[in-house]
Amino acid sequence: MRKKLLIIAVLAIMSFSLIFAVACDKEFTELTAKDENLGNYEGLDVAEGMSAYDLVMEAYNNWITDTNYVREEYFAFAANDGAVATRDSYLVRKVVGDKLYSQEIIYGTGFDKGTCAKKYYYDGSKAFASNNTNKKDITFDKETSQVSTAAWGEFSPFTGDIKEENRVMKEHLTTYDISSKDNLSDAHDDKVYVKDGVYYCTITIDCSEEMMRTIHRAALEEFMDMTGAREKGFKIDNTTIDFAIGKVDGKMKFLIWRRNEKYSGINASIPFEVPCRQTCISYYTYGSAEITADDLAGLNK
């Protein structure tokens, strides 16, 4: 696959059908970033001579070659303001040298059938995975928006394509093709803003009908495959990704990024449009990642 910035580990699109609800676009409560300047540049200085796109690509290339970091990711999804489906998830991913560890808890309601608690571990040569799909073990606290699991399950040898799994986990930032600046929207602001040594910017992706059916075709097909929506009637606003980037060990690296998506679709058999909103936010820390014995509990090599 061409080098792209690919989102989510997992784009976290839902495995449900977009049906049974008439659209009503209510406010969607997004996850609160720990940095108040993320996506909010009022009063911030412009970093002269810097390009948002070039900065993001620089940070991306540094990220995919980094050998020690922890990525924490929160995801929130709502279809028709939660009446059709919701998904909340929390992911922790660690890269330590040539080793890779990932754990994710997913809690879905309505047509979302993805509730599970799963782990993946690559020890430098072999890979192992576990997946607990017992919904009784997975809980979601609405007051704190925290997901948790009572059990993870036992590791077993991973049977998929290890090389591809590792690549996706370490390089997947977004399924939209932003390998070229030409694929961004005319509304994209290429300025970089700075405060206290942190650089802020937003990538606005051109999600017009023409672009979704050509350049971003892979993203469109992923939406259709995973939601049951048909191509005709699928609409999406321009997707934005807000970034906070800082210099770590002399290199520009992601500190936080947040993806915002708003779209709607019509099921192949039920002609009702369903609006969907989703927000994904990732936090990065570098140089102190450690894969612990607790992480690998249940692993018998």
C-alpha positions in Angstrom: 0.0 0.0 0.0 1.2 3.5 -0.8 2.6 5.3 2.2 -0.3 7.1 3.6 -1.2 8.6 6.9 -3.6 5.9 8.0 -6.1 6.4 11.0 -6.8 4.0 13.8 -5.1 1.6 14.2 -8.4 0.7 13.3 -10.7 3.3 11.9 -13.2 1.9 14.2 -16.1 2.0 11.8 -19.1 0.1 13.1 -20.3 -3.4 12.1 -24.0 -2.5 12.0 -26.6 -1.5 9.4 -27.6 2.1 9.1 -31.3 1.6 9.4 -34.5 2.3 11.4 -33.9 5.9 12.3 -35.0 9.2 10.7 -32.1 11.7 10.8 -32.1 14.4 13.4 -28.7 16.2 13.8 -28.3 16.8 17.6 -25.2 18.0 19.3 -22.6 15.3 19.8 -20.5 15.5 22.9 -17.0 15.0 21.8 -14.1 13.8 24.0 -12.4 16.6 25.9 -8.7 17.0 24.9 -6.2 17.5 27.6 -4.8 20.5 25.7 -7.2 23.4 25.4 -5.3 24.7 22.3 -5.9 21.6 20.2 -8.0 22.8 17.3 -8.5 26.2 19.0 -5.9 28.7 17.8 -7.5 31.9 18.9 -4.8 34.1 20.4 -1.9 31.8 19.4 1.0 33.1 17.4 1.6 31.9 13.8 4.8 30.0 13.3 6.2 31.9 10.4 7.5 29.9 7.4 6.0 26.6 8.6 3.4 24.5 6.7 0.9 22.4 8.6 1.0 19.7 6.0 4.8 19.5 5.9 4.9 19.5 9.7 2.4 16.6 10.0 4.3 14.6 7.4 7.6 15.2 9.2 6.1 14.1 12.5 4.5 11.1 10.8 7.7 9.9 9.3 9.4 10.3 12.7 6.6 8.4 14.4 6.7 5.3 12.2 10.4 4.9 12.8 10.3 5.5 16.6 11.3 2.6 18.7 10.0 3.6 22.1 6.6 5.1 22.8 3.2 4.6 24.3 0.0 5.6 22.4 -3.3 6.0 24.3 -6.4 6.4 22.2 -10.0 7.1 23.0 -12.8 6.7 20.5 -16.5 7.8 20.7 -19.1 7.1 18.1 -22.9 7.8 17.9 -25.4 7.1 15.2 -28.5 9.2 15.3 -27.4 10.7 18.6 -27.0 7.2 20.0 -30.5 6.0 19.1 -29.2 3.6 16.5 -25.8 2.7 17.9 -22.8 3.9 20.0 -19.3 2.8 20.4 -16.8 3.8 23.1 -13.3 2.4 23.2 -9.9 2.8 24.9 -6.7 1.5 23.4 -3.1 1.3 24.7 -0.3 0.5 22.3 3.4 0.2 23.2 6.4 -0.1 21.0 9.6 -1.2 22.7 12.5 -1.8 20.3 11.4 -4.6 18.0 8.5 -5.6 20.3 4.9 -4.4 19.9 2.0 -4.7 22.4 -1.6 -3.5 22.0 -4.7 -3.8 24.1 -8.2 -2.4 23.3 -11.5 -2.5 25.1 -14.6 -1.8 22.9 -18.1 -1.3 24.2 -20.9 -1.1 21.6 -24.7 -0.6 21.8 -27.5 -0.9 19.4 -26.4 -2.1 16.0 -22.8 -2.1 17.0 -21.8 -5.7 17.6 -18.1 -5.1 18.3 -18.0 -5.3 22.1 -14.7 -7.1 23.1 -11.5 -6.9 25.0 -8.5 -7.8 22.9 -4.7 -8.0 23.1 -1.9 -8.4 20.6 1.8 -9.0 21.3 4.7 -9.4 18.9 8.0 -10.5 20.6 10.2 -9.7 17.7 9.7 -12.9 15.8 6.3 -14.4 16.9 2.9 -12.9 17.6 0.2 -13.8 20.0 -3.4 -12.5 20.4 -6.4 -12.8 22.7 -10.0 -11.7 22.3 -12.7 -11.8 24.9 -16.1 -11.2 23.3 -18.2 -12.0 26.5 -20.3 -8.9 26.8 -20.9 -9.6 30.5 -17.2 -8.8 31.1 -17.2 -5.4 29.3 -18.6 -2.3 31.0 -18.9 1.4 30.2 -19.3 4.1 32.9 -21.4 6.9 31.3 -20.4 9.4 34.0 -16.7 9.0 33.5 -16.8 7.6 29.8 -14.5 4.8 30.9 -14.6 1.3 29.5 -13.3 -1.7 31.4 -13.1 -5.4 31.3 -13.3 -8.1 34.0 -11.2 -10.5 31.9 -8.9 -10.5 28.8 -8.8 -14.1 27.9 -5.8 -16.3 27.2 -3.2 -15.6 24.5 -2.9 -17.9 21.6 -0.6 -17.9 18.5 -1.7 -15.2 16.1 -2.8 -16.8 12.8 -3.0 -13.7 10.6 -0.4 -11.9 8.5 2.0 -10.7 11.2 4.0 -8.3 9.0 0.8 -6.6 7.9 -0.7 -6.5 11.4 2.5 -4.9 12.7 2.6 -2.4 9.9 -1.0 -1.3 10.5 -0.5 -0.9 14.2 2.7 1.2 13.8 1.8 3.2 10.6 -2.0 3.4 10.4 -3.1 7.0 11.0 -5.9 7.4 8.5 -7.5 5.5 5.6 -8.0 8.7 3.7 -5.2 9.3 1.2 -3.3 12.4 2.3 0.0 11.4 0.7 -0.4 14.5 -1.4 -1.3 18.0 -0.2 -3.6 18.2 -3.3 -5.9 15.8 -1.5 -6.7 18.4 1.2 -9.8 20.7 1.1 -9.7 24.2 -0.2 -10.8 25.1 3.3 -7.6 23.7 4.7 -5.6 26.2 6.8 -1.9 25.5 6.2 -0.8 27.7 9.0 1.0 26.4 12.1 0.3 28.0 15.4 2.7 27.9 18.4 2.5 28.3 22.1 5.0 27.3 24.8 7.0 25.3 22.3 4.1 23.2 21.1 3.0 23.5 17.5 -0.7 23.3 16.6 -2.3 22.7 13.2 -5.3 21.1 11.5 -5.4 19.0 8.4 -8.8 19.3 6.5 -9.3 16.5 4.1 -11.3 17.0 0.9 -14.2 14.6 1.3 -16.3 15.8 -1.6 -18.3 13.2 -3.5 -15.8 13.1 -6.3 -12.8 12.6 -4.0 -14.5 9.9 -1.9 -15.3 8.0 -5.0 -11.7 8.3 -6.4 -8.8 9.4 -4.3 -10.4 8.3 -1.0 -12.1 5.3 -2.4 -10.5 2.9 0.2 -12.1 5.0 2.9 -15.5 5.1 1.3 -15.4 1.3 0.8 -14.5 0.8 4.4 -17.5 2.9 5.5 -19.8 0.9 3.2 -18.4 -2.5 4.1 -18.5 -2.0 7.8 -21.8 -0.1 8.1 -24.0 -1.7 5.5 -24.6 1.7 3.9 -24.9 1.9 0.1 -22.8 4.2 -1.9 -25.7 6.2 -3.3 -26.8 8.5 -0.5 -23.6 8.3 1.5 -22.5 11.8 2.5 -19.6 13.0 4.6 -18.4 16.4 5.7 -14.7 17.3 5.2 -12.8 15.3 7.9 -10.5 17.3 10.1 -7.5 16.1 12.1 -6.1 18.4 14.8 -2.5 18.0 15.9 -0.3 19.1 18.7 3.3 18.5 17.8 6.5 19.1 19.8 10.2 18.5 19.5 11.2 15.3 21.4 14.9 14.3 21.3 15.5 16.8 18.6 12.7 15.6 16.3 9.2 16.8 15.7 6.8 14.2 17.1 3.1 13.8 17.6 1.9 14.7 21.1 -1.8 14.6 20.5 -4.0 14.2 17.4 -7.8 14.3 17.2 -9.9 13.2 14.2 -13.4 14.5 13.8 -15.8 12.8 11.3 -19.5 13.6 10.5 -21.3 11.5 7.9 -24.6 9.9 7.0 -25.8 6.9 5.1 -28.8 5.0 3.8 -29.1 1.3 4.2 -29.6 -0.7 1.0 -33.1 -1.8 2.1 -34.4 0.9 4.4 -34.4 4.4 2.9 -33.8 6.4 6.0 -30.8 8.6 6.4 -28.8 8.1 9.6 -26.4 10.8 10.8 -23.2 9.6 12.5 -20.5 11.4 14.5 -17.2 10.1 15.7 -14.2 11.4 17.4 -10.9 9.7 17.9 -8.1 11.2 20.1 -4.6 9.8 20.6 -1.9 10.8 23.1 1.7 9.9 22.8 4.6 9.6 25.3 8.1 8.8 24.3 11.1 7.0 25.8 9.5 5.3 28.8 7.5 2.5 27.2 7.7 -0.9 28.9 5.8 -4.1 28.2 5.0 -5.4 31.7 4.2 -8.9 33.1 0.6 -7.7 33.7 0.4 -6.9 30.0 1.4 -10.4 29.1 -0.6 -12.3 31.7 -2.0 -15.4 30.2 0.8 -15.8 27.7 2.4 -19.2 27.5 5.0 -19.5 24.8 
